[in-house]
């Protein structure tokens, strides 16, 4: 049995100060939980490897030919506080295939582990597998999940928990923090090499650092609007968790809202609400300001660079607003933009917040026969509906088609994810496979998954999410 991965490892050819060569740590008894064969095909992975072989490779016990394992170095602002060195403390980049990184997460300690065990327990591995693949199915840029493997070993957090390794795929793992650490160390040669690598890999049309910054800003603005349109809260938008590619990365204490409220926070470590749902547009602007600061040494005139970069960052809120209006406009059936649209959208969101309504189901109800039945304050909704119907009359595209394409039937709900994890810990993976199947087509109504549309009962609510490290 064999497996061929067409490695071409451009990151391993960068200056040595950007990473540490480091092999995964073997585990006792790897067992394959899931393997994403469609993604493997996209990556050019071929061969007739059986489950045992796949488990050996994607646990880190066996290195496939052509792999050049390494841990990446980066720094970052964590909850606004500067940490001068972070890096992959429990992740190993095996290499790149077809321009995508293949990374083992939970594969043992690295030189950047900071006294951690370098392992992951099964819950966060399955959570990231399900949520990242659901995000992809929702059409939102994201890292992907290639494999999940049980290790046959316990990891210790508050108690002993089953260990696992996730194989994550990304167009790269370049972060704002990757640029920050080189700038902070005044490593101009390393910064130039990283910049050229990022340009080549993600933004080949960019000619200057200003072009690059503007391209990254545009991708991040689109991403934030997309997150918000499905009620997603990243939970830990530190600069080391902000990918240059504009992909969603590092699914730690993330969550999709059930009951809509703009100040919703799930992350157990976000005690001040820095990364609350409604704060995400402001935080991404802050993150881009940190990227801009890190790029200044690449410019021949620092004073001119500050002026150019400041202009680009200051233009970002308007850019986010435009993408937000486009996304949320589609959720109420609008394909054009007219004056008053933003107010119309904000008003229905306010009604949802006042009535404590489910975010996903409320938007989906708008394309139904009697949406007023979904709202508690019927008179307020009927007044809004009159304005909305008048606005829809100015559209040339059938509003139901627009709304059906913008409003998912299903999103990964926290309580369902937690129930799935608890089943998996007991050795039952049927709920995991069922969620994977359901979330693969989140816009399609399917009676077989009607139970997954239901918000949690009070006793089922998940009020805090955890990063799992």
C-alpha positions in Angstrom: 0.0 0.0 0.0 1.4 3.4 -0.9 0.5 7.1 -1.0 2.2 9.7 -3.2 2.0 13.4 -2.3 3.5 15.7 -5.0 5.6 17.9 -2.6 7.2 21.1 -3.7 8.2 22.9 -0.6 8.8 26.6 -1.2 8.6 27.6 2.4 11.5 25.3 3.3 13.6 27.1 0.8 13.2 30.5 2.6 15.9 31.8 5.0 16.4 29.4 7.9 15.5 32.0 10.6 11.8 31.7 9.5 11.4 28.1 10.8 12.9 25.2 12.7 13.3 21.9 11.0 11.5 19.4 13.2 9.9 16.0 12.8 6.6 15.0 14.3 6.6 12.9 17.5 5.4 9.3 17.0 2.2 8.2 18.8 1.3 4.8 20.3 -1.6 3.5 18.3 -2.8 5.7 15.4 -6.3 5.0 14.0 -7.9 6.8 11.1 -11.1 8.7 12.0 -11.6 10.5 8.7 -9.8 11.2 5.4 -11.1 13.8 2.9 -10.6 12.0 -0.4 -12.1 14.8 -2.5 -9.5 17.2 -1.1 -6.7 14.7 -1.5 -7.6 14.5 -5.2 -7.4 18.3 -5.4 -4.0 18.2 -3.9 -2.8 15.6 -6.4 -2.4 12.9 -3.8 -2.5 9.4 -5.3 -2.0 5.8 -4.3 -3.9 2.9 -2.8 -3.1 3.4 0.8 -5.3 1.6 3.3 -6.6 3.1 6.5 -3.7 1.9 8.6 -1.2 3.5 6.2 -3.1 6.7 6.2 -3.2 6.7 10.0 0.6 6.2 10.1 1.2 9.1 7.8 -1.3 11.6 9.1 -0.4 10.9 12.8 3.2 11.7 12.0 4.5 8.2 12.6 5.6 7.8 9.0 7.0 10.6 6.9 5.9 10.4 3.3 8.6 10.8 0.6 9.3 14.4 -0.2 8.1 15.8 3.1 10.4 18.4 4.8 8.9 18.8 8.2 9.3 22.1 10.0 7.7 24.4 12.5 7.1 28.0 11.5 8.2 31.0 13.5 6.0 34.0 14.1 5.0 36.5 16.8 1.8 38.4 17.4 -0.5 40.7 19.3 -2.7 38.5 21.6 -5.7 40.4 22.8 -3.8 43.6 22.0 -0.7 42.6 23.9 2.6 42.1 22.0 4.2 38.6 22.3 7.7 38.8 20.7 7.9 35.1 19.8 5.2 32.5 19.3 5.4 30.0 16.4 4.0 26.6 15.8 4.1 25.0 19.2 2.2 21.9 18.3 2.0 22.0 14.5 4.4 20.6 11.8 4.3 21.7 8.2 5.0 18.5 6.2 5.3 20.5 3.0 3.3 21.8 0.1 1.3 20.1 -2.7 -0.2 21.9 -5.6 0.5 25.2 -3.9 -1.2 24.2 -0.6 0.4 23.6 2.8 -0.2 20.2 4.4 0.2 20.6 8.2 -0.1 18.2 11.1 -1.7 19.8 14.2 -1.2 18.2 17.5 1.8 16.2 16.4 4.0 16.9 19.4 6.1 19.7 20.9 8.4 21.9 18.7 11.1 24.4 19.7 8.2 26.9 20.0 6.0 24.8 22.3 6.6 27.1 25.3 6.5 24.2 27.8 3.3 22.8 26.2 2.9 19.1 25.4 2.4 19.8 21.7 -0.7 17.6 21.5 -4.4 18.1 20.8 -7.3 16.2 22.3 -10.0 14.7 20.1 -12.7 17.3 20.7 -10.9 20.4 19.1 -9.7 18.2 16.3 -13.2 17.1 15.4 -14.5 20.6 16.0 -12.1 22.1 13.5 -12.6 19.3 11.0 -16.4 19.8 11.0 -16.4 23.6 11.2 -13.7 24.3 8.6 -15.3 21.9 6.1 -18.7 23.5 6.8 -17.2 26.9 6.2 -15.9 25.8 2.9 -19.3 24.5 1.9 -20.8 27.9 2.9 -18.4 29.4 0.2 -16.2 31.3 2.7 -12.4 31.2 2.4 -11.0 28.8 4.9 -8.3 26.3 5.8 -9.5 22.7 5.1 -9.4 19.4 6.9 -7.6 16.5 5.1 -7.5 13.9 7.9 -8.2 13.2 11.6 -6.4 10.4 13.4 -6.8 9.1 17.0 -3.4 8.7 18.6 -4.2 5.9 21.1 -2.7 8.1 23.8 -4.3 10.4 26.4 -3.5 14.1 26.7 -4.0 15.9 30.0 -5.9 19.1 30.4 -8.3 19.3 33.3 -8.5 15.6 33.0 -7.2 12.7 30.8 -8.7 13.0 27.3 -8.2 11.0 24.1 -5.5 12.4 21.9 -5.8 13.1 18.1 -4.0 14.8 15.2 -5.6 17.0 12.6 -4.2 17.4 9.1 -4.9 20.9 8.0 -4.6 22.3 4.5 -4.2 26.0 3.7 -3.1 28.1 0.7 -0.4 29.1 3.2 0.1 29.6 6.9 1.6 33.0 6.5 0.3 35.3 9.2 0.4 39.0 10.1 2.6 37.7 12.9 5.1 36.2 10.5 5.9 39.6 9.2 5.8 41.2 12.6 8.5 39.1 14.1 11.0 39.9 11.3 10.2 43.6 11.5 10.6 43.6 15.3 14.0 41.8 15.0 15.0 44.3 12.3 15.7 41.4 10.0 15.4 43.2 6.7 16.8 40.4 4.5 14.4 37.9 6.0 11.5 40.4 5.7 12.3 40.9 2.0 12.4 37.2 1.4 9.1 36.7 3.2 7.5 39.5 1.2 8.6 38.1 -2.1 7.4 34.7 -1.1 3.9 36.1 -0.1 3.7 38.1 -3.4 4.6 35.0 -5.4 2.2 32.8 -3.6 -0.9 35.0 -3.1 -0.7 38.3 -4.9 1.4 38.1 -8.0 -0.1 41.3 -9.4 1.2 43.3 -6.5 4.3 45.3 -7.4 5.1 47.1 -4.1 4.4 46.7 -0.4 1.6 49.2 -0.8 0.0 47.1 -3.5 0.4 44.0 -1.2 -1.1 45.8 1.8 -4.1 46.9 -0.2 -4.6 43.4 -1.6 -4.5 41.8 1.9 -6.9 44.5 3.2 -9.4 43.8 0.5 -9.3 40.0 1.2 -9.7 40.6 4.9 -12.6 43.0 4.4 -14.4 40.4 2.3 -13.7 37.7 4.8 -15.1 39.7 7.8 -18.3 40.5 5.9 -18.7 36.8 4.9 -18.2 35.7 8.5 -20.8 38.1 9.8 -23.3 37.1 7.1 -23.5 33.6 8.6 -23.2 34.7 12.3 -19.7 33.5 12.7 -17.5 34.6 15.6 -13.8 33.7 15.3 -13.2 34.3 19.0 -9.5 34.9 18.9 -8.6 37.4 16.2 -5.0 37.8 17.3 -2.5 38.9 14.6 -0.9 35.4 14.8 -4.3 34.0 13.8 -4.8 36.4 10.9 -3.8 34.7 7.6 -2.3 36.9 4.8 -4.3 34.8 2.3 -7.6 36.0 3.6 -8.6 32.5 4.7 -10.3 31.6 8.0 -7.6 30.0 10.1 -7.2 28.7 13.7 -10.6 27.4 14.7 -10.2 27.6 18.4 -13.0 29.1 20.5 -15.0 29.9 17.4 -18.8 29.7 17.3 -21.8 30.4 15.1 -24.5 32.4 16.8 -27.9 30.9 17.6 -29.7 33.9 19.3 -28.8 37.1 17.5 -27.1 39.8 19.6 -24.3 42.0 18.2 -22.3 41.8 21.4 -22.2 38.0 21.5 -19.0 36.4 22.8 -18.3 32.7 23.2 -14.6 32.5 23.8 -13.8 31.6 27.5 -10.7 33.8 27.4 -12.3 36.9 25.9 -13.5 38.4 29.1 -13.7 42.0 27.8 -15.5 41.2 24.6 -12.6 42.4 22.4 -13.5 39.8 19.7 -17.3 40.0 20.1 -19.4 39.5 16.9 -19.9 43.3 16.2 -16.3 44.1 17.0 -14.8 42.0 14.3 -14.7 44.8 11.6 -12.8 47.1 14.0 -10.4 44.4 15.0 -9.5 43.4 11.5 -8.7 47.1 10.8 -6.4 47.1 13.9 -4.7 43.9 12.6 -4.1 45.4 9.2 -2.5 48.5 10.9 -0.1 46.0 12.6 0.7 44.5 9.2 1.3 48.0 7.8 3.7 48.8 10.6 5.7 45.6 9.9 5.9 46.4 6.1 7.4 49.9 6.7 11.1 48.7 6.6 10.5 47.5 3.0 9.8 51.0 1.8 12.6 53.4 0.7 11.0 56.4 2.4 9.5 55.6 5.9 7.7 58.9 6.1 6.0 58.4 2.7 5.3 54.8 3.7 3.4 55.8 6.8 1.3 58.2 4.7 0.5 55.6 2.1 -0.2 52.8 4.6 -2.3 55.0 6.8 -4.4 56.0 3.8 -4.9 52.3 2.9 -5.9 51.3 6.5 -8.2 54.3 7.0 -10.0 53.3 3.8 -10.7 49.8 5.1 -13.9 50.5 7.3 -15.7 51.8 4.2 -14.5 48.8 2.2 -15.9 46.4 4.9 -19.1 48.3 5.0 -19.5 47.8 1.2 -18.9 44.1 1.4 -21.2 43.9 4.4 -24.0 45.7 2.6 -23.6 43.3 -0.4 -23.7 40.2 1.8 -26.6 41.3 4.0 -28.4 42.9 1.1 -28.5 39.5 -0.5 -29.9 38.0 2.7 -33.0 40.1 2.3 -33.2 39.7 -1.5 -31.3 42.7 -2.7 -28.8 42.6 -5.6 -28.5 46.3 -6.2 -27.6 49.0 -3.7 -29.9 52.0 -3.0 -29.9 54.7 -0.4 -31.6 53.4 2.7 -30.6 49.8 2.3 -28.1 49.8 5.2 -30.9 51.2 7.5 -33.3 48.6 6.2 -30.9 45.8 7.1 -29.9 47.2 10.4 -33.6 47.6 11.4 -34.4 43.9 10.8 -31.3 43.0 12.8 -32.5 45.2 15.6 -35.9 43.4 15.6 -34.1 40.1 15.8 -32.0 41.3 18.8 -35.1 42.7 20.6 -37.0 39.5 20.1 -34.0 37.3 20.8 -34.5 35.4 17.6 -32.3 32.8 16.0 -30.0 34.4 13.4 -30.0 31.7 10.8 -33.6 30.7 11.0 -34.9 34.3 11.0 -33.2 35.2 7.8 -34.3 31.9 6.2 -37.9 32.7 7.3 -38.0 35.9 5.2 -38.2 33.8 2.0 -41.1 31.7 3.5 -44.9 32.2 3.1 -45.5 34.1 6.4 -42.3 35.5 7.9 -44.3 37.6 10.4 -45.1 34.3 12.3 -41.4 34.1 13.1 -41.3 37.4 15.0 -42.5 38.1 18.5 -43.2 41.8 17.9 -45.6 41.3 15.0 -46.5 45.0 14.6 -42.9 46.1 14.4 -42.1 43.4 11.9 -45.1 44.2 9.7 -44.1 47.9 9.6 -40.6 46.8 8.5 -42.0 44.3 6.0 -44.0 47.0 4.3 -40.8 49.0 3.7 -39.0 45.8 2.6 -41.6 44.8 0.1 -41.5 48.3 -1.4 -37.8 48.0 -1.7 -38.0 44.5 -3.3 -40.3 45.9 -6.0 -37.3 47.8 -7.3 -35.3 44.6 -7.9 -35.0 42.9 -11.3 -33.8 39.5 -9.9 -36.3 37.2 -8.1 -35.6 37.9 -4.4 -36.3 34.3 -3.3 -33.5 33.0 -5.5 -31.1 35.7 -4.1 -32.1 34.9 -0.5 -31.9 31.1 -1.0 -28.3 31.5 -2.2 -27.4 33.8 0.7 -29.2 32.2 3.6 -28.0 28.7 4.7 -30.5 26.2 6.0 -27.9 24.7 8.3 -24.9 26.1 10.2 -22.7 24.2 12.7 -24.5 24.8 16.0 -22.4 24.7 19.2 -24.6 22.3 21.0 -24.7 19.8 18.1 -20.9 20.0 17.9 -20.5 19.3 21.6 -23.0 16.4 21.4 -21.0 15.0 18.5 -17.7 15.3 20.5 -19.2 13.5 23.5 -20.3 10.7 21.3 -16.9 10.4 19.7 -15.2 10.3 23.1 -17.3 7.2 23.8 -16.3 5.7 20.5 -19.4 6.5 18.5 -18.5 8.4 15.3 -21.9 8.2 13.6 -22.9 11.8 14.7 -19.6 13.1 13.3 -20.2 11.5 10.0 -23.8 12.7 10.0 -22.8 16.3 10.6 -20.2 16.1 7.9 -22.8 14.9 5.4 -25.4 17.5 6.5 -23.0 20.5 6.4 -21.7 19.5 3.0 -24.8 21.1 1.4 -25.8 23.8 3.9 -28.1 25.7 1.5 -30.2 22.7 0.5 -33.4 21.9 2.5 -33.3 18.2 3.5 -35.9 16.7 5.8 -33.4 14.1 7.0 -31.6 16.9 8.8 -34.5 19.0 10.0 -33.5 18.4 13.6 -30.2 20.2 12.9 -32.1 23.4 12.2 -33.4 23.7 15.7 -31.8 26.1 18.1 -30.6 24.7 21.4 -33.0 24.2 24.3 -32.0 26.2 27.4 -30.3 23.2 29.0 -28.4 22.5 25.7 -26.9 26.0 25.3 -23.1 26.3 25.0 -22.2 29.5 26.7 -18.4 29.3 26.4 -16.0 27.8 23.9 -12.4 26.8 24.5 -9.3 26.8 22.3 -8.3 23.2 23.3 -4.6 23.8 23.7 
